[in-house]
Amino acid sequence: WGVPSTALGGGMLDPSSSAWVPLPPGPEDAQLAGPFAGVFGEDEGGYESPSGWALDVREGSWGEIPERPGGMSLSSGSVATVGNRLVVVGGEVWDEERPNGELLNEVWMWTPPPD
């Protein structure tokens, strides 16, 4: 990972035409914000990372997944998808207050904005 959205190639399948179409251009500030995180639609989604940019296939646009509460930088959390929601379970956090790291037993859920 670590590849900004603006560098992603490839495309997505348009089920109405059975044709592959190019991905929309990535956000201009994706270089600073983080990697590709996933894709979501009205009732479904798929995520690979708890942060970064996600493609809204309803609109053909990119949106940034916001920071988790407290602005924690999370490592090693498990990522799952429920419908179109991103669920992150556990992980570890490293910051000035926890220089040796701390294991987390928390769950976060992000719901994409409505269409």
C-alpha positions in Angstrom: 0.0 0.0 0.0 1.2 3.5 0.6 0.4 4.4 -3.0 -1.6 7.6 -3.2 -4.9 7.5 -5.0 -3.6 9.8 -7.7 -1.2 7.1 -8.7 -3.7 4.3 -9.0 -4.3 2.9 -12.4 -6.9 0.4 -13.5 -10.7 0.7 -13.6 -14.0 -0.5 -12.4 -16.7 -2.6 -14.0 -19.9 -0.8 -14.9 -22.6 -3.5 -14.5 -25.1 -1.7 -16.6 -22.9 -1.8 -19.7 -20.6 -4.8 -18.8 -17.7 -2.6 -19.7 -14.6 -1.5 -17.8 -14.4 2.2 -17.1 -11.4 4.2 -15.8 -11.2 5.1 -12.1 -12.0 8.8 -11.5 -9.0 10.9 -10.9 -7.8 10.8 -7.3 -8.0 13.8 -5.0 -5.3 16.5 -5.5 -4.2 16.2 -1.8 -4.1 12.4 -1.7 -0.3 12.5 -1.6 -0.6 14.1 1.9 -3.6 12.3 3.2 -2.8 8.7 2.8 -3.3 5.6 0.7 -6.3 3.9 -1.0 -8.6 2.6 1.7 -11.5 1.0 -0.1 -14.7 1.4 -2.1 -18.3 1.7 -1.2 -21.8 2.0 -2.7 -25.3 2.3 -1.4 -25.5 -1.0 0.5 -22.1 -2.5 0.0 -18.4 -1.8 0.4 -14.9 -3.2 0.7 -12.0 -1.8 2.7 -8.4 -2.6 3.0 -7.2 0.1 5.4 -8.7 2.0 8.4 -7.7 5.3 6.9 -7.1 7.0 3.6 -9.3 7.6 0.5 -12.3 5.6 -0.4 -14.1 5.6 -3.8 -17.8 6.3 -3.7 -19.1 4.3 -6.7 -22.5 6.0 -6.5 -21.0 9.4 -7.3 -17.7 8.3 -9.0 -15.8 10.5 -6.5 -13.3 10.0 -3.7 -13.8 10.8 0.0 -11.4 10.7 2.8 -12.1 8.5 5.8 -11.9 10.8 8.8 -9.6 10.2 11.8 -10.8 8.1 14.6 -11.8 9.8 17.8 -8.9 11.5 19.5 -6.9 11.5 16.3 -5.1 8.3 17.2 -2.7 6.8 14.8 -3.7 3.1 14.7 -1.5 0.2 13.7 -2.5 -3.4 13.2 -6.2 -3.0 13.6 -8.5 -5.6 11.9 -10.6 -4.2 9.2 -14.1 -5.6 8.2 -17.0 -4.5 6.1 -20.6 -4.6 7.3 -22.9 -3.5 4.4 -21.1 -0.3 3.3 -19.7 0.5 6.7 -16.0 0.2 7.7 -15.4 -1.5 11.0 -12.0 -1.4 12.8 -11.4 -3.7 15.7 -8.5 -3.5 18.1 -5.0 -2.6 17.0 -2.2 -0.7 18.8 -1.5 2.9 19.3 1.9 4.6 19.5 2.2 8.3 20.7 4.0 10.5 23.1 1.9 9.2 26.0 2.5 5.6 25.0 6.1 5.4 23.5 6.1 1.6 23.9 2.7 1.2 22.4 -0.6 0.1 23.8 -2.9 -2.7 22.6 -6.5 -1.6 22.1 -9.7 -3.5 22.7 -12.0 -0.9 21.1 -14.2 -1.0 18.0 -14.8 1.9 15.6 -17.3 2.1 12.8 -17.4 4.6 9.9 -20.6 5.0 7.9 -20.2 6.7 4.5 -22.2 9.9 4.0 -25.7 9.3 2.3 -26.0 9.7 -1.4 
